[in-house]
Amino acid sequence: MKLTGASITRTAENFKKIGFRRLGAATCFVTLVFVAGYSLGDKDPPPSSFHDMIVNHADGLSALVTPDDRRVKALARELKTPLNAYLYLRDSVAFDPALPVLPAGEIAEQKRASCLGKAVLLSSLYLAMGMNSNEVRVVTGEVEAGQGILDHAWVELEHEGRCLQQDSTDLLGRFSFDQFRGMAYTNAFIRRESYAFNDKGLAIISRLNMMRGSGHPVITKGTP
């Protein structure tokens, strides 16, 4: 058989097509094995995407603070003072960090709560006792504890001319009502602050969004 330039070209093209088909089959095989490895547990699952993350909306957080709930109102009448409310949260509501946060009235019934749940009930009690929303807020942030870096929540209360930071859990210690004034708690324990909220709204905490130059954002009706 005499090889011409055209026949050599056609032969090369045929080999190329066969090679591509084999390469495609091999690629499909490797891909199936790779995917099967994931499905059979041979590989770690891929990292969580944005859509797998828990998203807390501002309205949802504010709805947790319920000073008008009948159970919160009844407890506030029983406790009578902010000091008694704080001591009640610290000593009579069990701290369970594994619990999901619930509205304040349900926490009052269950008497068990996470740090955020305790802060939600305490702030609701303060408001039910007649304090203004711009004097009470739940604050969240990151704290360095024995287990590593954890999300945490506490309450800020403006009371009798003082700004008090209050943690009614025993995560970092057992604290008194007015142990931390100004930014003392934040300076002692908090790695980074995130946001503050109450029954009126939510505010992101930043150096440009501080309350009277010495605390956290004031949250009042109409705050986005």
C-alpha positions in Angstrom: 0.0 0.0 0.0 1.4 3.3 -1.0 1.3 6.0 1.6 0.4 9.4 0.4 0.3 12.6 2.4 -3.6 12.5 2.5 -3.6 8.9 3.7 -1.1 9.6 6.5 -3.2 12.5 7.6 -6.4 10.4 7.7 -4.6 7.6 9.6 -3.3 10.1 12.2 -6.8 11.5 12.6 -8.3 8.0 13.1 -5.7 7.3 15.8 -6.4 10.6 17.5 -10.2 9.9 17.5 -9.6 6.4 19.1 -7.2 7.9 21.6 -9.7 10.6 22.6 -12.5 8.0 23.0 -10.3 5.9 25.3 -9.2 8.9 27.2 -12.8 9.9 27.7 -13.7 6.5 28.9 -10.8 6.5 31.3 -11.8 9.9 32.6 -15.4 8.8 33.2 -14.1 5.7 35.1 -11.8 7.7 37.3 -14.6 10.2 38.0 -17.0 7.4 39.0 -14.4 5.9 41.3 -13.8 9.3 42.9 -17.5 10.0 43.4 -18.1 6.5 44.7 -15.3 7.1 47.3 -17.2 10.0 48.7 -20.5 8.2 48.7 -18.9 5.1 50.4 -17.2 7.3 53.0 -13.7 6.8 51.8 -13.2 10.5 51.6 -14.1 13.3 54.0 -17.3 15.2 52.9 -16.8 18.6 51.2 -16.8 21.6 53.4 -20.1 23.3 54.2 -21.3 25.9 51.7 -22.8 29.3 52.6 -26.3 27.7 52.2 -25.5 25.1 54.9 -24.8 27.9 57.5 -27.3 28.9 60.2 -28.6 32.4 59.3 -30.1 34.5 62.1 -32.3 37.3 60.8 -32.6 40.5 62.8 -36.4 40.2 63.2 -36.0 36.7 64.4 -33.6 37.6 67.1 -35.6 40.6 68.3 -38.7 38.4 68.5 -37.0 36.3 71.1 -37.1 39.3 73.6 -40.7 39.2 74.8 -41.3 41.5 77.8 -45.0 41.4 77.2 -45.3 37.7 77.5 -47.6 36.8 80.4 -45.0 34.4 81.8 -42.2 37.0 81.7 -44.5 39.6 83.3 -45.5 37.2 86.1 -41.9 36.4 86.8 -40.9 40.1 86.7 -43.7 40.9 89.3 -42.4 38.1 91.5 -38.7 39.1 91.3 -39.5 42.9 91.6 -35.9 44.3 91.1 -33.1 44.0 88.5 -30.8 42.6 91.1 -33.2 39.8 91.9 -33.8 39.1 88.2 -30.0 38.7 87.6 -29.6 36.4 90.6 -32.5 34.3 89.5 -31.0 33.8 86.0 -27.6 33.1 87.5 -28.7 30.7 90.2 -32.1 29.2 89.2 -31.9 28.9 85.4 -29.6 26.0 84.5 -26.9 26.7 81.9 -27.0 24.3 79.0 -25.0 25.4 76.0 -26.5 22.7 73.8 -30.0 24.1 73.9 -31.4 26.1 71.0 -32.5 29.6 71.9 -36.2 30.0 72.5 -38.5 33.1 73.2 -38.2 34.4 76.7 -41.5 33.1 77.9 -40.6 29.5 77.1 -37.3 29.8 78.8 -39.1 31.1 81.9 -41.1 27.8 81.9 -38.2 25.4 81.2 -35.7 27.1 83.5 -32.8 25.8 81.3 -31.1 27.8 78.6 -27.9 28.5 76.6 -25.9 31.7 77.1 -28.1 33.4 74.5 -31.3 32.0 76.0 -30.2 33.3 79.5 -29.5 36.7 78.0 -32.8 36.8 76.2 -34.8 36.1 79.4 -32.8 38.5 81.5 -33.2 41.4 79.1 -36.9 40.6 78.8 -37.3 40.7 82.5 -35.5 44.1 82.7 -37.9 45.5 80.1 -40.9 44.0 81.8 -39.8 45.8 85.0 -40.1 49.1 83.1 -36.7 49.8 81.7 -36.4 51.4 78.3 -35.2 49.5 75.3 -32.2 51.9 74.9 -31.0 50.8 78.3 -31.1 47.0 77.7 -29.5 44.8 75.0 -28.2 41.3 74.4 -24.6 41.4 73.1 -22.9 38.5 71.3 -19.3 37.8 70.5 -16.4 35.3 70.7 -14.7 34.3 73.9 -11.6 32.3 74.6 -12.5 29.5 77.0 -10.9 26.2 77.9 -12.6 24.5 75.0 -11.2 27.0 72.5 -12.9 30.0 70.9 -16.7 29.9 71.5 -19.7 32.0 70.6 -21.1 33.7 73.7 -23.8 36.1 74.8 -24.3 38.5 77.7 -26.4 41.5 78.7 -25.6 45.2 78.9 -27.8 47.2 81.3 -27.7 51.0 81.9 -28.8 51.2 85.5 -28.7 54.1 87.9 -26.2 56.0 85.8 -23.9 53.0 85.3 -23.4 50.7 82.3 -23.2 47.1 83.5 -22.1 44.1 81.5 -23.6 40.9 83.0 -23.0 37.3 82.3 -25.4 35.0 84.2 -23.8 31.8 83.0 -20.9 30.0 84.7 -18.9 29.6 81.5 -16.2 32.0 82.7 -17.0 32.3 86.4 -19.7 33.2 88.8 -20.2 36.9 88.7 -22.1 39.4 90.8 -24.8 41.9 89.5 -22.5 44.9 89.2 -19.1 43.2 88.9 -18.3 44.5 85.4 -18.9 48.2 84.8 -18.3 50.0 81.5 -16.4 47.7 79.1 -14.7 45.7 81.9 -16.2 42.4 80.9 -15.5 42.8 77.2 -11.9 43.9 78.0 -11.3 40.9 80.3 -12.8 38.1 78.3 -14.1 38.9 74.8 -12.0 38.2 71.8 -14.4 39.9 69.3 -17.9 41.4 69.5 -20.5 40.7 66.9 -23.9 42.3 67.3 -26.3 43.6 69.9 -30.1 43.3 69.9 -33.2 43.8 71.9 -37.0 43.8 71.3 -36.7 46.9 69.0 -33.9 45.8 66.6 -30.4 44.8 66.0 -27.1 46.7 65.5 -23.7 45.5 64.3 -21.0 46.4 66.8 -18.1 48.4 65.5 -15.7 51.1 66.7 -17.8 53.7 64.8 -21.1 52.5 66.3 -20.6 52.9 70.0 -22.9 54.1 72.7 -21.9 57.5 74.0 -18.2 56.8 73.2 -17.9 54.2 76.0 -20.2 51.2 75.2 -22.2 49.5 72.6 -24.8 50.8 70.1 -28.1 52.2 71.4 -30.9 50.2 69.9 -34.3 52.0 69.8 -37.5 51.7 67.8 -36.8 52.1 64.1 -33.3 50.7 64.2 -32.7 48.7 61.0 
